[in-house]
Amino acid sequence: MENVFSYIISLGASVMMPIIFTIIGLCIGMKFGKALKSGLYVGVGFVGLGIVTALLTSNFGDPLTLISQIYHLELNVFDMGWPAAASVAYNTAVGALIIPICLGVNFLMLITKTTRTVNIDLWNYWHFAFIGAVVYFVFDQSLAWGYFAAIVCYIITLVMADLTASKFQGYYEGLDGISVPQPFCQSFVPFTLCMDWVLEKIPGFNKLDIDAEGLKKKFGVLGEPLVLGVIVGALIGLVAQMEVKKILFLGVTMGAVMELIPRITKLFIDGLMPISEKTKEIVNKRFHGKQVFIGMSPALVIGHPTSLVCTLLLIPTYLAISVVLPGNQFLPLASLAGLFYIFPIMLPYTKGNVVRTYIIGLVALLVGLWFVTDMAPDFTKAAAAVYAATGDQAAHVPEGFMAGSMDFASSLFGYVIYAATKYAKFIGAAILVIIMVCMMLWNRRLIIKDEKTAAEALASMNK
């Protein structure tokens, strides 16, 4: 069984997701050709997204490293990026069976009405496996603790996907019936709610409302993500003291990333829409209007203009503040491509306000730097064990450094689960269970209430 799921994961999202979507399409009654086309659109979307994000990591790695050397930045937690985190996640005993175990948990939650999300975003199950793997090594390779951490994270994420689904679907067009059960994304919701409440109380600031379109009107061509990308890319090359040719190349490359991402994310929508519409049709027909959400990757919406603008603004400020932030030992480099993923659930709550989204994102990311720094020793232990066992270069930690990654290591959900189990052990585990059970019961109450309302409405129509 371990070999089967390891093989499936080794296919990568670009191959695995088309197969899954084609099978799902056939299961819900779509014709083979249409189901295959939907699946392939999603696969092509992942390929395109991988190529574009690789433009960031491959072209900006050297200049950012040069900046670190030129200005003598002594930060000893090396940014391994998401590949290292995924390698640690799937190359441990916890990751080996994370997919069937989580699917089983998802099924139990569906039949007990504690979730309405069917999480088919199998590739991103590595987030749950990652926190489970780190806790696994914290407790000297204890499978019980590792699976406990992963399952708690999975359940909390499914509930959060339900609770944020209506806002998500209302903000983004054409995504009815979709939720986002990805813990990195969902972990920014508490920050968003708290910070948005605080910002709303500031006189004058609460009337400041600039969205991406407003930015274009205010600053003209300079407000375009494409042009902003060129400016930020060139500035990074300038600070790295590179030659003019390289500075211009970095500018155009960053501009290309900003322009291509929205075009690529449209492929996800094109692939998803036929399946989403067919699923909605079946649910309305067989479940009398009861809601069932399809859990999908946030890659669907990372091309939103506000996401692009805020990501561009965050890159230089995030880097600059990380250097001087007291207690931080992590300089984000390889993880910068993951910045796009902090906004998908944030935007529906900030209503696309660029200023609010930027401030909330920056605060959340800076807090995340402390999370990464504190988790680094155990992440290093896990990465070293995986590298020794498999020889996977993604998990190789450079000599003299500890391992870190913004991708999920800086997540509120991941860190709270890690810290609660490591520092408070059984008391921390008990608190996590109480939080998890309360969230499940609250969600169940909401689901039953909605189903009762839908049933009454249907009965009224039939009369």
C-alpha positions in Angstrom: 0.0 0.0 0.0 2.9 2.3 0.9 4.5 1.6 -2.5 1.2 2.3 -4.4 0.7 5.7 -2.8 4.4 6.6 -3.0 4.2 5.9 -6.8 1.0 8.0 -7.1 2.7 11.0 -5.4 5.8 10.6 -7.5 3.7 11.3 -10.6 3.5 14.9 -9.4 0.4 17.2 -9.5 0.6 17.7 -13.3 0.0 14.0 -13.9 -1.9 13.0 -10.8 -4.6 15.7 -10.9 -5.6 15.0 -14.6 -6.1 11.3 -13.8 -8.1 12.1 -10.7 -10.3 14.7 -12.5 -10.9 12.4 -15.4 -12.0 9.6 -13.0 -14.2 12.0 -11.0 -15.8 13.3 -14.3 -16.6 9.7 -15.3 -18.0 8.9 -11.9 -20.4 11.8 -12.0 -21.7 10.9 -15.5 -19.6 13.1 -17.8 -18.6 11.8 -21.2 -15.1 10.4 -21.4 -13.9 13.1 -23.9 -15.2 16.0 -21.8 -13.9 14.5 -18.5 -10.5 13.9 -20.1 -10.4 17.5 -21.4 -11.2 18.9 -18.0 -8.5 16.8 -16.4 -5.9 17.8 -19.0 -6.7 21.5 -18.6 -6.0 21.2 -14.8 -2.8 19.2 -15.6 -1.6 21.8 -18.1 -2.4 24.5 -15.5 -0.1 22.8 -13.0 2.7 22.5 -15.6 2.4 26.2 -16.5 2.3 27.2 -12.9 5.4 25.1 -12.2 7.3 26.7 -15.1 6.4 30.2 -14.1 7.2 29.8 -10.4 10.5 28.2 -11.5 11.3 31.5 -13.2 11.3 33.1 -9.8 13.3 30.5 -8.0 15.9 29.9 -10.7 16.5 33.5 -11.7 16.2 35.2 -8.4 18.1 32.7 -6.2 21.5 34.1 -7.2 20.8 37.8 -6.8 19.1 37.2 -3.4 22.1 35.1 -2.3 24.4 38.0 -3.5 22.4 40.4 -1.4 22.9 38.2 1.6 26.7 38.1 1.0 27.2 41.8 0.1 25.4 43.0 3.2 26.8 40.3 5.5 23.4 38.9 6.6 24.1 36.4 9.3 21.0 34.2 9.3 21.6 30.6 9.9 18.3 29.0 8.8 18.6 28.1 5.2 15.5 28.5 3.0 14.9 25.0 1.6 11.6 25.9 -0.2 8.5 23.8 -0.5 10.4 20.8 -2.3 12.3 20.1 0.9 9.1 20.3 3.0 7.3 18.0 0.6 10.2 15.6 0.5 10.2 15.4 4.3 6.5 15.0 4.3 6.2 12.1 1.8 9.5 10.2 2.7 8.6 9.3 6.2 6.4 6.7 7.8 3.7 9.3 8.4 3.7 10.5 4.8 3.6 7.0 3.3 -0.1 6.5 4.2 -1.3 10.0 4.7 -3.6 10.0 1.7 -5.7 6.9 2.5 -5.9 7.9 6.2 -7.0 11.4 5.5 -9.5 10.2 2.9 -10.9 7.9 5.5 -11.2 10.8 8.0 -12.9 12.9 5.3 -15.4 10.1 4.6 -16.2 9.8 8.3 -16.7 13.5 8.6 -19.0 13.6 5.7 -21.3 10.9 7.0 -21.3 12.5 10.5 -22.1 15.9 9.0 -19.0 17.5 10.5 -17.9 18.7 7.0 -19.4 19.1 3.6 -16.0 19.3 1.8 -14.7 16.4 -0.3 -11.0 17.2 -0.4 -9.7 16.0 -3.8 -6.6 18.2 -3.7 -4.4 15.2 -3.1 -1.1 16.8 -4.0 -1.4 19.3 -1.2 -1.9 16.5 1.4 1.9 17.0 1.9 1.0 19.9 4.2 -0.7 17.5 6.6 2.1 15.0 6.2 4.8 17.6 6.8 3.6 18.7 10.3 3.0 15.0 11.1 6.6 14.2 10.0 8.1 17.0 12.1 6.2 16.0 15.2 7.1 12.4 14.4 10.8 13.3 14.8 10.1 15.5 17.8 9.0 12.4 19.7 11.8 10.1 18.5 9.9 8.7 15.5 6.6 8.1 17.2 4.0 7.2 14.6 1.1 7.9 17.1 2.2 11.5 17.7 3.0 12.0 14.0 -0.5 10.8 12.8 -2.1 12.7 15.6 -0.6 16.0 14.5 -1.5 15.3 10.8 -5.1 14.3 11.5 -5.7 17.3 13.8 -4.4 19.6 11.1 -6.6 17.9 8.5 -9.8 18.1 10.5 -9.3 21.7 11.4 -8.6 22.6 7.8 -11.7 20.8 6.5 -13.9 22.7 9.0 -12.2 26.0 8.0 -12.8 25.2 4.3 -16.5 24.9 5.1 -16.7 28.0 7.2 -14.9 30.1 4.5 -16.6 28.6 1.5 -19.5 31.0 1.1 -17.2 34.0 1.3 -14.8 32.4 -1.2 -17.6 31.5 -3.7 -19.1 34.9 -3.3 -15.9 36.8 -4.0 -14.5 34.7 -7.0 -16.8 34.3 -10.0 -17.6 30.9 -11.4 -16.5 28.9 -8.4 -19.8 27.9 -6.9 -19.5 24.6 -4.9 -15.7 25.0 -4.4 -13.9 25.2 -1.1 -10.1 25.4 -0.4 -9.0 22.8 2.2 -5.3 23.8 2.1 -4.0 24.6 5.6 -1.3 27.2 4.6 -4.1 29.3 3.0 -6.6 28.8 5.7 -4.1 29.6 8.5 -4.2 33.2 7.4 -7.9 33.6 8.1 -7.5 34.2 11.9 -4.8 36.9 11.2 -7.2 38.4 8.6 -10.2 38.6 10.9 -8.2 40.0 13.8 -6.2 42.5 11.8 -9.2 43.6 9.7 -11.1 44.3 12.9 -8.2 46.4 14.3 -7.7 48.4 11.0 -11.5 49.1 10.8 -11.2 50.9 14.2 -8.5 53.3 12.9 -10.2 56.7 12.0 -9.6 57.6 8.4 -8.0 54.3 7.5 -11.4 52.5 7.5 -12.4 54.8 4.6 -9.3 53.9 2.6 -10.3 51.5 -0.1 -8.0 50.8 -3.0 -8.4 47.7 -5.1 -6.2 46.6 -8.0 -8.4 48.4 -10.5 -8.3 51.6 -8.4 -4.5 51.3 -8.3 -4.4 51.2 -12.1 -6.6 54.3 -12.3 -4.5 56.1 -9.7 -1.1 55.3 -11.0 -1.8 54.6 -14.6 0.6 52.1 -16.2 2.7 52.0 -13.0 -0.3 50.4 -11.3 -0.3 47.4 -13.7 1.1 44.2 -12.1 3.2 43.7 -15.3 5.0 47.0 -14.8 5.2 46.7 -11.0 6.8 43.3 -11.6 9.4 44.9 -13.9 10.2 47.6 -11.4 10.5 45.2 -8.4 12.7 42.7 -10.4 15.0 45.5 -11.6 15.3 46.8 -8.0 16.4 43.4 -6.7 19.1 43.3 -9.4 20.1 46.8 -8.5 20.5 46.1 -4.8 22.5 43.0 -5.7 24.9 45.2 -7.6 24.5 43.3 -10.8 25.4 44.5 -14.3 22.8 46.5 -16.3 22.0 43.6 -18.6 21.2 41.3 -15.7 19.1 44.0 -13.9 17.0 44.5 -17.1 16.6 40.7 -17.5 15.4 40.3 -13.9 12.9 43.1 -14.4 11.4 41.6 -17.5 11.4 38.1 -15.9 9.5 39.3 -12.8 7.1 41.2 -15.1 6.6 38.0 -17.1 5.7 36.1 -14.0 3.1 38.7 -13.0 1.5 38.6 -16.5 1.6 34.9 -17.1 0.1 33.7 -13.7 -3.4 35.1 -14.4 -3.4 33.5 -17.8 -2.3 30.1 -16.5 -4.9 30.1 -13.6 -7.6 30.5 -16.2 -6.7 27.0 -17.3 -7.7 25.7 -13.9 -11.1 27.4 -14.2 -11.6 26.0 -17.7 -10.9 22.5 -16.4 -12.9 22.8 -13.3 -16.1 24.4 -14.5 -17.6 21.4 -16.3 -17.0 19.2 -13.3 -18.3 21.8 -10.9 -21.5 22.3 -12.9 -22.1 18.6 -13.2 -21.5 18.0 -9.5 -23.9 20.8 -8.6 -26.5 19.3 -10.9 -26.2 15.9 -9.2 -26.2 17.3 -5.7 -29.4 19.3 -6.4 -31.1 16.2 -8.0 -30.1 13.5 -5.5 -29.4 15.3 -2.3 -32.4 17.8 -2.5 -30.2 20.9 -2.5 -27.8 19.8 0.3 -24.5 21.4 -0.2 -21.4 19.4 -1.0 -18.2 21.3 -1.7 -15.3 20.1 -3.9 -12.1 20.9 -2.1 -9.6 22.3 -4.6 -6.1 23.9 -4.7 -5.8 27.7 -4.1 -3.9 27.7 -7.4 -7.3 28.3 -9.0 -7.3 32.0 -7.9 -3.7 33.1 -7.3 -3.8 35.1 -10.5 -6.2 37.6 -9.0 -4.9 41.2 -9.6 -4.9 42.1 -5.9 -2.9 39.0 -5.1 -0.3 39.9 -7.7 0.1 43.5 -6.6 0.3 42.6 -2.9 2.9 39.8 -3.7 5.0 42.3 -5.5 4.9 44.9 -2.7 5.6 42.2 -0.1 8.7 40.8 -1.7 11.1 43.7 -1.0 9.5 44.7 2.4 9.4 41.1 3.6 13.0 40.6 2.7 14.1 43.9 4.3 12.3 43.4 7.6 13.4 39.7 7.9 17.0 40.9 8.1 16.4 43.2 11.1 13.5 41.4 12.9 14.7 40.5 16.4 14.7 36.7 17.1 14.5 35.8 13.4 17.2 33.5 11.8 15.4 32.8 8.5 16.0 34.7 5.2 13.2 33.8 2.7 14.7 33.1 -0.7 13.4 29.9 -2.4 10.1 30.3 -0.7 9.2 33.6 -2.3 7.3 31.8 -5.0 4.9 30.7 -2.3 3.8 34.3 -1.4 1.0 34.1 -4.0 -0.7 31.4 -1.8 -1.3 33.6 1.3 -4.1 35.6 -0.4 -6.8 33.3 -1.8 -8.9 33.2 1.4 -7.7 36.6 2.7 -9.2 38.6 -0.2 -12.9 37.7 0.3 -12.6 39.2 3.8 -10.6 42.3 2.9 -12.8 42.7 -0.2 -9.7 43.0 -2.4 -8.5 46.2 -0.6 -4.8 46.3 -1.6 -3.7 48.4 1.5 -5.4 46.1 4.0 -4.4 42.9 2.3 -0.8 44.1 2.1 -0.6 45.1 5.8 -2.3 41.9 7.0 -0.2 39.7 4.8 3.0 41.4 6.0 2.2 41.0 9.7 1.2 37.4 9.2 4.4 36.6 7.3 6.6 38.4 9.8 5.1 36.4 12.7 5.7 33.3 10.5 9.4 34.1 10.5 9.5 33.3 14.2 7.6 30.1 13.6 10.1 29.0 11.0 13.1 29.9 13.3 11.6 28.0 16.3 10.8 24.9 14.2 14.2 24.8 12.4 16.0 22.4 14.7 13.3 19.7 14.3 12.8 20.4 10.6 16.6 19.9 10.2 16.4 16.6 12.1 13.7 15.4 9.8 15.4 16.6 6.6 18.7 15.0 7.6 17.0 11.7 8.3 15.2 11.7 5.0 18.4 12.6 3.1 20.3 9.9 4.8 17.6 7.3 4.0 16.8 8.4 0.4 19.5 10.6 -0.9 16.9 13.1 -2.1 18.8 16.3 -2.8 15.7 18.4 -2.0 16.2 17.4 1.7 19.9 18.1 1.8 20.7 20.8 4.3 23.9 22.8 3.6 26.7 22.5 6.1 26.5 25.0 8.9 22.8 25.8 8.4 19.5 24.6 9.8 16.5 23.8 7.5 13.6 26.2 7.1 10.8 27.0 4.6 8.0 29.5 4.5 5.8 27.0 2.9 3.7 25.6 5.8 6.5 25.9 8.4 5.4 29.5 8.8 1.7 28.5 9.0 -0.3 29.3 12.1 -2.0 25.9 12.1 1.2 24.0 11.6 3.2 25.9 14.2 0.4 25.8 16.9 0.1 22.0 16.5 3.9 21.7 16.6 4.4 23.9 19.6 1.4 22.5 21.5 2.7 18.9 21.2 6.4 19.7 21.7 6.2 22.2 24.6 3.0 21.0 26.4 2.8 17.4 25.2 -0.3 15.7 26.6 -1.8 18.9 27.9 -1.2 20.5 24.5 -2.7 17.5 22.7 -5.8 17.7 24.9 -6.2 21.4 24.1 -5.9 20.6 20.4 -8.5 17.9 20.7 -10.9 20.2 22.5 -10.5 22.9 19.8 -10.9 20.3 17.0 -14.0 18.7 18.5 -15.6 22.1 19.2 -15.0 23.2 15.6 -16.5 19.9 14.3 -19.6 20.3 16.5 -20.1 23.9 15.5 -19.8 23.0 11.9 -22.2 20.1 12.2 -24.8 22.5 13.8 -24.4 24.9 10.9 -24.8 22.0 8.3 -27.9 20.6 10.0 -29.4 24.1 10.2 -28.7 24.7 6.5 -30.2 21.3 5.5 -33.3 22.0 7.6 -33.8 25.4 5.9 -33.2 23.8 2.4 -35.7 21.1 3.2 -38.4 23.5 4.4 -37.8 25.7 1.3 -38.2 22.6 -1.0 -41.4 21.5 0.8 -42.8 25.0 0.4 -42.1 24.9 -3.3 -43.7 21.5 -3.7 -46.9 22.8 -2.1 
